[in-house]
Amino acid sequence: MPSLTIRIDDELDETLTRLARAQHRSKSELVRDMLRRQTTLDLFRQARQAVRPGAEKAGYLTDEDVFRDIS
């Protein structure tokens, strides 16, 4: 498994340590999960931006417009 080294400030380290302890996980596991979630969210936002012009042309201006037609 590849590794990544980052520098964080003391406050963030303390926060991560507290969260990891509370969840009975390692900081590495916690940060990997956070990165996965953020990466997935960013990819979703990019995809949404890519299809937005076509969706708006087709009359899909809100999430409700989409839900109305697929429900």
N, C-alpha and C positions, 0 to 999 in steps of 0.2 A: 504494500500500500504506500503510495507516495506521501510525503509529508510537506507541511507548509509551516514556516516560522513567521510569526508576526509579533510586533511589539504592541503591548497594551499598557495603559496607565494603571496605577495602583487601584483606583476606584473601580474600574471595569474588572480588574482581576478579583477584587473582593466581591463584587456582584456575581461574577461567574462562579466563584468558589461557594458562595451562599446558595445559589440556585442549584448547583451540582449536588451539594450536600442534601438539600431539601428533596431532591428528586432521586437520590441514591444513584447518581451517575458520575462518571468522570467529567472533568471540564472538557476534555477532548471530545467525548461523546456528545455533550451538550452543544458545543460549538459546531460540530459536524451537522447536527440536526438543525441548528439555527441557519447555517449556511445553505443546507438543502432547501429549507423552507423559503429563504430569501431568494435563492436562485430560481426556484420554481415560480415564485411570484413575479420576479422580473421577466422570466420567459413568457409567462402568461400575459403580462402587460405589453410586451413587444408584439406578441401575436395579435392581441386585441387592437393595437395601433395599426398593424398591417392590414387587418380586415375592415377597419372602421370606415374608410371611404366607400367601399362597396356596400357595406351594411347600411350606411346612411342613405345611399342612393336607392336601396331597396326599401327604405322606410323604417329601418330599425334604428331608432334614435335612443332608446333606453333599454335597460335589461328587461323591463316589463313587456316591451314589444316582442322581444325574443321569447320570453316565457309564454306569452299569449299564443304564439304560433307553434311552439313545440309541446305545449301541455295538452 
